[in-house]
């Protein structure tokens, strides 16, 4: 009888401790199932879009690589711009929580409008980037290493360039 009472009290104590804590997780919709993700779980969430078999939001282990995220999305689709992937995508890069990975389709690249007079940060070589105000060889390498970008202001948001440099180049650069 005392053993049973002890089990009940221990169980009630654990419940009481857990109920007093705030929930640190967020809810996401991944495919057709809802997933609970906790910041202490060693998991992260990545959005994979574009020319992949199953675009969507995926939960991955901390330390996962871009290639792991692509595998979770069923791999790169047959309609992907493979040349763009080969040149711009580092499959061995570690993914970060909240990251978006976008794989352009071949027809997207063929119909993309280049903005005259602006440097495309997704396709410019180091010489073109180095020609921008405040960008030297090290910053150009950092920009190239951070590809792909869906918007030019990711240079500032991802701390690839400082706010001062961003103010100098924001009217001179584009993404895609």
C-alpha positions as CSV (number, residue, x, y, z in Angstrom):
1,X,0.0,0.0,0.0
2,X,2.8,2.4,0.9
3,X,4.6,1.6,-2.3
4,X,1.5,2.4,-4.4
5,X,1.1,5.7,-2.6
6,X,4.8,6.5,-3.2
7,X,4.4,5.9,-7.0
8,X,1.3,8.2,-7.1
9,X,3.1,10.9,-5.2
10,X,6.2,10.7,-7.4
11,X,4.0,10.8,-10.5
12,X,2.1,13.8,-9.2
13,X,5.3,15.6,-8.4
14,X,6.7,15.1,-11.9
15,X,3.3,16.3,-13.4
16,X,3.4,19.4,-11.1
17,X,7.0,20.2,-12.1
18,X,6.2,19.8,-15.9
19,X,3.0,21.9,-15.7
20,X,4.8,24.8,-14.2
21,X,7.2,25.1,-17.1
22,X,6.5,27.2,-20.2
23,X,6.4,25.5,-23.5
24,X,9.5,26.3,-25.6
25,X,8.5,24.5,-28.7
26,X,6.6,25.6,-31.8
27,X,4.1,23.8,-34.0
28,X,4.7,23.3,-37.7
29,X,2.9,21.5,-40.4
30,X,5.2,19.1,-42.2
31,X,3.5,17.2,-45.0
32,X,0.2,16.0,-43.4
33,X,1.4,15.6,-39.8
34,X,1.8,18.1,-37.1
35,X,5.1,18.0,-35.3
36,X,6.1,19.4,-31.9
37,X,9.6,20.8,-31.9
38,X,11.4,21.9,-28.8
39,X,14.4,24.2,-28.7
40,X,16.2,21.6,-26.5
41,X,15.4,18.7,-28.8
42,X,18.5,19.0,-31.0
43,X,16.2,19.5,-34.0
44,X,15.8,22.3,-36.5
45,X,13.3,23.3,-39.1
46,X,14.2,24.0,-42.8
47,X,12.0,25.1,-45.7
48,X,12.9,23.4,-49.0
49,X,11.3,24.8,-52.1
50,X,11.5,25.0,-55.9
51,X,12.6,22.1,-58.1
52,X,12.5,19.3,-55.5
53,X,10.2,16.2,-55.4
54,X,8.3,17.2,-52.2
55,X,8.7,20.9,-51.4
56,X,7.9,21.6,-47.7
57,X,9.0,22.3,-44.2
58,X,11.2,19.6,-42.7
59,X,12.5,18.8,-39.3
60,X,16.2,17.8,-39.2
61,X,18.8,17.0,-36.6
62,X,21.1,19.8,-35.6
63,X,24.3,19.5,-37.6
64,X,22.4,18.3,-40.8
65,X,23.7,19.4,-44.2
66,X,22.0,20.9,-47.2
67,X,22.2,17.5,-48.8
68,X,20.2,16.0,-45.9
69,X,17.5,18.6,-46.4
70,X,17.3,17.9,-50.1
71,X,17.0,14.1,-49.4
72,X,14.2,14.8,-46.9
73,X,12.4,16.7,-49.8
74,X,12.8,13.7,-52.1
75,X,15.8,15.0,-53.9
76,X,16.3,17.5,-56.7
77,X,13.7,17.3,-59.4
78,X,14.3,16.5,-63.0
79,X,13.3,20.1,-63.9
80,X,16.0,21.7,-61.8
81,X,18.6,23.9,-63.2
82,X,21.5,21.5,-62.6
83,X,24.2,24.0,-63.8
84,X,22.9,26.5,-61.2
85,X,23.0,23.8,-58.5
86,X,26.5,22.8,-59.5
87,X,27.8,26.4,-59.4
88,X,25.8,27.9,-56.5
89,X,24.8,25.3,-54.0
90,X,27.1,23.9,-51.4
91,X,25.5,20.6,-50.5
92,X,28.0,20.1,-47.6
93,X,27.0,23.3,-45.8
94,X,25.3,22.9,-42.5
95,X,21.7,24.1,-42.3
96,X,20.5,26.5,-39.7
97,X,17.1,26.6,-38.0
98,X,14.7,28.6,-40.2
99,X,16.8,28.4,-43.3
100,X,15.2,28.3,-46.8
101,X,16.8,26.2,-49.5
102,X,15.5,27.1,-53.0
103,X,16.3,25.1,-56.1
104,X,15.4,27.0,-59.3
105,X,13.8,25.3,-62.2
106,X,15.5,25.4,-65.6
107,X,12.6,27.5,-67.0
108,X,12.9,29.9,-64.1
109,X,16.4,30.8,-65.0
110,X,15.5,31.1,-68.7
111,X,12.7,33.5,-68.0
112,X,14.3,35.4,-65.1
113,X,14.7,39.1,-65.8
114,X,18.1,40.5,-65.2
115,X,18.1,44.0,-63.9
116,X,20.3,46.2,-66.1
117,X,23.1,47.8,-64.2
118,X,22.7,45.6,-61.1
119,X,25.1,42.9,-60.0
120,X,23.3,39.5,-59.4
121,X,24.8,38.2,-56.1
122,X,23.8,34.7,-57.1
123,X,25.8,34.5,-60.3
124,X,28.5,37.3,-60.1
125,X,32.1,36.2,-60.0
126,X,34.5,37.5,-57.3
127,X,35.7,40.3,-59.7
128,X,32.3,41.7,-60.2
129,X,31.5,41.6,-56.5
130,X,34.9,43.1,-55.7
131,X,34.0,46.1,-57.9
132,X,31.1,47.0,-55.6
133,X,31.8,49.8,-53.0
134,X,33.0,48.4,-49.7
135,X,33.4,44.9,-51.1
136,X,36.9,43.5,-51.2
137,X,38.2,40.0,-52.0
138,X,37.3,38.6,-48.6
139,X,33.8,40.0,-48.6
140,X,33.3,38.7,-52.2
141,X,34.3,35.3,-51.1
142,X,31.9,35.5,-48.2
143,X,29.1,36.5,-50.5
144,X,29.9,33.6,-52.9
145,X,30.1,31.2,-50.0
146,X,26.7,32.2,-48.7
147,X,24.8,31.4,-51.9
148,X,22.0,31.0,-52.8
149,X,20.1,34.2,-51.9
150,X,16.4,34.7,-52.5
151,X,16.6,38.4,-51.8
152,X,19.5,40.8,-51.9
153,X,18.9,42.1,-48.4
154,X,19.9,38.7,-47.1
155,X,23.4,40.0,-47.3
156,X,22.6,42.2,-44.4
157,X,20.2,39.9,-42.6
158,X,22.7,37.0,-42.6
159,X,25.5,39.4,-41.6
160,X,27.5,38.7,-44.9
161,X,28.0,42.5,-45.1
162,X,27.8,45.3,-42.4
163,X,24.9,47.8,-42.4
164,X,27.4,50.5,-43.6
165,X,28.3,48.4,-46.7
166,X,24.7,47.4,-47.3
167,X,23.7,51.1,-47.5
168,X,26.4,51.6,-50.2
169,X,25.4,48.6,-52.3
170,X,21.7,48.0,-51.8
171,X,20.8,49.9,-55.0
172,X,23.5,48.1,-57.0
173,X,22.7,44.5,-56.3
174,X,19.9,42.0,-57.0
175,X,19.3,38.3,-56.4
176,X,18.3,36.2,-59.4
